[in-house]
Amino acid sequence: MSLTVGLIGLGAMGSGMAASLRRAALGALHVFDVRADVAAAFAREGGHAAATLAELGAACDVVVSVVVNAAQTQAVLDEVAPAMRPGSVFVMCSTVDPNVSIGFEARLAERDLLYVDAPISGGAAKAASGEMTMMTAATPAAYAKADPVLDAMAAKVYRLGDKAGAGSKVKVINQLLAGVHIAAAAEAMALGLREGVDPAALYDVITHSAGNSWMFENRMAHVLAADYTPLSAVDIFVKDLGLVLDMARASKFPLPLSSTAHQMFMQASTAGFAKEDDSAVIKIFPGIELPTPKDAA
């Protein structure tokens, strides 16, 4: 069955997801980004750059939204939902409060539109190769229409429930671990620098030892390269760990490690590193000399 698919948001993740959809050739592909030149550049390799969100919504059977947060998702829905045909599907890939996702589903149902709660994980490289992870929850009817689209973008599509909220809850828990692991990785590397350990040697040892984590291996490579280009910015974890703490606070559940990591990212943001890569949380530690681009060369 041919599907017309639209993707909104051609950032680090969205551009890779759109490329995966183009490779899958499910049907016509429409893209939209607030940077019209970015959408036009993507469409030159195949696909259609929509001039407006309403134009994209009216054309598509399945709309995939890959924007930063709940506020941006709501802004997208305000424009795209009124144009979508009844029975079409909106796939929400942002990390949001689970209750917000539940609200999105309810509001779309009033328009006879289907909804997939589908936050994502895996990073830009896996998004580009179609190998990322999606944590989803949706009605059987929404899955029936959206499944080919989800499978085209992700190597693992977890079905976590038959209504919105479950996917977002699991993503929030994933972000708890991701944020704590980045903060711990930065603390470990900072201690090594303080103690005069060669950072490249430390990185090699840890990545071949029991103390390793995916986040240490990935993010401390950025530190060694002195490259703080934001694939995922410090302020993303200010937001996401804030969602972690909000979810736990609602049930009076203590999260001491998450609270500390959140404060570390808050400190990094306030110190001027908000838009840098989240590995820049290492810059909050005093009395250390970080690798420089010259060192990386």
C-alpha positions as CSV (number, residue, x, y, z in Angstrom):
1,M,0.0,0.0,0.0
2,S,1.4,3.4,-1.0
3,L,1.5,6.0,1.8
4,T,2.1,9.7,1.5
5,V,4.3,10.6,4.5
6,G,5.2,14.0,5.8
7,L,8.1,14.8,8.2
8,I,8.3,18.0,10.2
9,G,11.7,19.1,11.6
10,L,14.9,18.5,9.7
11,G,17.3,18.8,12.6
12,A,20.0,16.3,13.6
13,M,17.5,13.5,14.1
14,G,14.7,14.5,11.7
15,S,17.0,14.9,8.6
16,G,18.2,11.3,9.1
17,M,14.7,10.0,9.6
18,A,13.5,11.7,6.5
19,A,16.4,10.2,4.5
20,S,15.4,6.7,5.8
21,L,11.8,7.4,4.7
22,R,13.1,8.4,1.3
23,R,15.1,5.2,1.0
24,A,12.1,3.1,2.0
25,A,10.0,4.6,-0.9
26,L,6.7,4.0,0.8
27,G,5.1,6.7,-1.4
28,A,5.3,10.4,-1.8
29,L,7.5,12.1,0.8
30,H,6.8,15.7,2.0
31,V,9.1,17.6,4.4
32,F,8.8,20.9,6.3
33,D,11.3,22.9,8.3
34,V,11.1,26.5,9.6
35,R,14.4,26.9,7.6
36,A,12.9,26.8,4.1
37,D,16.4,26.4,2.5
38,V,17.1,23.3,4.5
39,A,13.8,21.7,3.4
40,A,14.5,22.7,-0.2
41,A,18.0,21.2,-0.1
42,F,16.6,17.9,1.2
43,A,13.9,17.9,-1.5
44,R,16.4,18.3,-4.3
45,E,17.6,14.7,-3.6
46,G,14.0,13.5,-3.7
47,G,10.8,14.5,-2.0
48,H,8.7,17.7,-1.8
49,A,9.4,20.7,0.4
50,A,6.0,21.9,1.7
51,A,5.6,25.7,1.9
52,T,3.4,25.4,5.0
53,L,2.4,22.9,7.7
54,A,-1.2,23.0,6.4
55,E,0.0,22.1,2.9
56,L,1.9,19.1,4.4
57,G,-1.0,18.0,6.6
58,A,-3.5,18.1,3.8
59,A,-1.3,15.9,1.5
60,C,-0.2,13.2,3.9
61,D,-1.6,9.9,5.3
62,V,1.0,9.9,8.1
63,V,2.7,13.0,9.6
64,V,5.9,12.6,11.7
65,S,6.8,15.4,14.0
66,V,10.4,15.7,15.1
67,V,10.6,19.0,16.9
68,V,12.3,19.9,20.2
69,N,9.7,19.9,22.9
70,A,6.0,20.0,23.8
71,A,5.5,23.7,23.0
72,Q,6.9,23.3,19.5
73,T,4.8,20.1,19.1
74,Q,1.7,22.1,20.1
75,A,2.5,24.8,17.7
76,V,2.9,22.3,14.9
77,L,-0.5,20.7,15.8
78,D,-2.2,24.0,15.8
79,E,-1.3,24.4,12.1
80,V,-1.2,20.8,10.8
81,A,-4.1,19.1,12.5
82,P,-6.9,21.2,11.0
83,A,-5.6,20.3,7.5
84,M,-5.2,16.6,8.1
85,R,-7.8,14.2,6.6
86,P,-9.9,12.1,9.1
87,G,-8.2,8.8,9.7
88,S,-4.7,10.0,9.1
89,V,-2.0,9.6,11.7
90,F,0.2,12.0,13.7
91,V,3.4,10.5,15.0
92,M,4.9,12.5,17.9
93,C,8.6,11.9,18.3
94,S,9.6,14.6,20.9
95,T,10.4,13.9,24.6
96,V,7.5,15.4,26.5
97,D,5.7,15.0,29.8
98,P,3.6,11.8,29.4
99,N,0.5,13.7,30.4
100,V,1.1,16.1,27.6
101,S,1.2,13.2,25.1
102,I,-2.0,11.9,26.5
103,G,-3.6,15.3,25.9
104,F,-2.3,15.4,22.3
105,E,-4.0,12.0,21.6
106,A,-7.3,13.2,23.1
107,R,-7.4,16.4,21.2
108,L,-6.6,14.7,17.9
109,A,-9.3,12.1,18.5
110,E,-11.8,14.9,18.6
111,R,-10.9,15.5,14.9
112,D,-11.0,11.8,14.1
113,L,-7.2,11.7,13.8
114,L,-5.0,8.9,15.0
115,Y,-2.0,9.4,17.2
116,V,1.3,7.5,17.9
117,D,3.2,8.4,21.1
118,A,6.7,7.7,19.7
119,P,9.7,9.3,21.3
120,I,13.0,8.3,19.8
121,S,16.6,7.4,20.9
122,G,19.9,6.4,19.3
123,G,21.5,9.6,18.0
124,A,21.9,11.2,14.6
125,A,24.0,8.4,13.0
126,K,21.4,5.8,13.8
127,A,18.6,8.0,12.6
128,A,20.4,8.4,9.3
129,S,20.8,4.7,8.9
130,G,17.3,3.8,10.0
131,E,18.6,2.0,13.1
132,M,17.3,4.1,15.9
133,T,14.9,3.0,18.6
134,M,11.3,4.1,19.0
135,M,9.3,3.8,22.2
136,T,5.7,3.8,21.1
137,A,2.2,3.5,22.3
138,A,-0.9,3.8,20.1
139,T,-4.3,2.3,19.4
140,P,-4.4,-0.8,17.0
141,A,-5.9,1.4,14.3
142,A,-3.0,3.9,14.5
143,Y,-0.4,1.1,14.4
144,A,-2.1,-0.5,11.4
145,K,-1.6,2.7,9.3
146,A,1.7,3.9,10.8
147,D,3.7,0.6,11.1
148,P,5.4,0.8,7.7
149,V,6.5,4.3,8.5
150,L,7.8,3.4,11.9
151,D,9.7,0.3,10.6
152,A,11.3,2.5,7.8
153,M,12.8,4.8,10.4
154,A,13.8,2.4,13.3
155,A,15.5,-0.9,13.8
156,K,13.5,-1.4,17.0
157,V,9.9,-0.2,17.4
158,Y,8.8,-1.1,20.9
159,R,5.0,-1.3,21.4
160,L,4.5,-0.3,25.0
161,G,0.7,0.2,25.3
162,D,-2.5,0.8,23.4
163,K,-2.9,4.5,24.4
164,A,-0.6,7.5,24.6
165,G,1.7,8.0,27.6
166,A,3.5,4.7,27.9
167,G,6.0,5.5,25.2
168,S,6.8,8.9,26.8
169,K,7.2,7.4,30.2
170,V,9.8,4.9,29.0
171,K,11.6,7.7,27.1
172,V,11.7,9.8,30.2
173,I,13.3,6.9,32.1
174,N,15.8,6.5,29.3
175,Q,16.7,10.2,29.6
176,L,17.2,9.7,33.4
177,L,19.9,7.2,32.6
178,A,21.3,9.1,29.6
179,G,21.6,12.3,31.7
180,V,23.1,10.7,34.7
181,H,25.6,8.7,32.6
182,I,26.8,11.9,30.8
183,A,27.2,13.7,34.1
184,A,29.1,10.7,35.6
185,A,31.3,10.4,32.5
186,A,32.2,14.1,32.7
187,E,33.0,13.8,36.4
188,A,35.2,10.8,35.8
189,M,37.1,12.5,32.9
190,A,37.4,15.7,34.9
191,L,38.9,13.8,37.9
192,G,41.4,12.1,35.5
193,L,42.4,15.5,34.1
194,R,42.8,16.9,37.6
195,E,45.1,14.0,38.6
196,G,47.3,14.4,35.5
197,V,46.2,11.3,33.7
198,D,46.6,11.4,30.0
199,P,43.0,11.8,28.8
200,A,43.4,9.7,25.6
201,A,44.9,6.8,27.7
202,L,42.1,7.1,30.2
203,Y,39.5,7.0,27.5
204,D,41.1,3.9,26.0
205,V,41.3,2.1,29.3
206,I,37.7,2.9,30.4
207,T,36.2,2.0,27.0
208,H,37.7,-1.5,27.4
209,S,36.8,-1.9,31.1
210,A,33.8,-2.5,33.2
211,G,33.3,1.1,34.0
212,N,32.4,2.0,30.4
213,S,29.0,3.2,29.3
214,W,27.7,4.1,25.9
215,M,27.6,7.7,27.0
216,F,31.2,7.7,28.2
217,E,32.4,6.2,25.0
218,N,30.3,8.6,22.8
219,R,30.5,11.9,24.7
220,M,34.0,11.8,26.1
221,A,35.2,11.4,22.5
222,H,33.7,14.8,21.9
223,V,35.8,16.1,24.9
224,L,39.0,14.6,23.6
225,A,38.3,16.2,20.2
226,A,37.5,19.5,21.8
227,D,34.4,19.5,19.6
228,Y,31.3,20.8,21.4
229,T,29.2,21.1,18.3
230,P,25.7,20.4,19.6
231,L,24.4,17.1,18.4
232,S,22.4,17.2,21.7
233,A,22.8,20.4,23.6
234,V,23.2,21.0,27.3
235,D,19.8,22.6,27.5
236,I,18.2,19.4,26.1
237,F,19.2,17.7,29.4
238,V,18.1,20.7,31.4
239,K,14.7,20.1,29.9
240,D,14.7,16.3,29.9
241,L,16.0,15.8,33.4
242,G,13.4,18.4,34.5
243,L,10.7,16.1,32.9
244,V,12.2,13.1,34.9
245,L,12.0,15.0,38.1
246,D,8.5,16.3,37.4
247,M,7.2,12.8,36.7
248,A,8.8,11.5,39.9
249,R,7.6,14.4,42.0
250,A,4.0,13.7,41.1
251,S,4.2,10.4,42.9
252,K,6.6,11.6,45.6
253,F,9.4,9.3,44.3
254,P,13.0,10.3,45.3
255,L,15.6,10.6,42.5
256,P,18.9,11.7,44.1
257,L,21.2,11.0,41.2
258,S,18.8,12.6,38.7
259,S,18.5,15.7,40.9
260,T,22.3,16.1,41.1
261,A,22.8,15.5,37.3
262,H,20.0,18.1,36.6
263,Q,21.9,20.7,38.8
264,M,25.1,20.0,36.9
265,F,23.4,20.7,33.5
266,M,21.7,23.8,35.0
267,Q,25.1,25.0,36.1
268,A,26.6,24.4,32.7
269,S,23.7,26.2,31.0
270,T,23.9,29.2,33.3
271,A,27.7,29.4,32.8
272,G,27.2,30.0,29.1
273,F,27.3,26.5,27.6
274,A,23.5,26.1,27.1
275,K,23.8,25.6,23.3
276,E,27.0,23.5,23.3
277,D,27.0,19.7,23.1
278,D,25.9,18.1,26.3
279,S,29.4,16.9,27.0
280,A,30.2,20.5,27.8
281,V,28.9,19.7,31.3
282,I,32.5,18.8,32.0
283,K,33.3,22.6,31.8
284,I,31.7,23.2,35.2
285,F,34.6,21.4,37.0
286,P,37.3,23.8,38.3
287,G,41.0,23.5,38.1
288,I,41.2,21.3,35.0
289,E,42.8,21.8,31.6
290,L,40.5,20.5,28.9
291,P,41.9,19.1,25.6
292,T,42.1,21.8,22.9
293,P,41.7,21.4,19.1
294,K,45.5,21.5,18.9
295,D,45.7,18.5,21.3
296,A,43.1,16.7,19.2
297,A,45.1,17.3,16.0
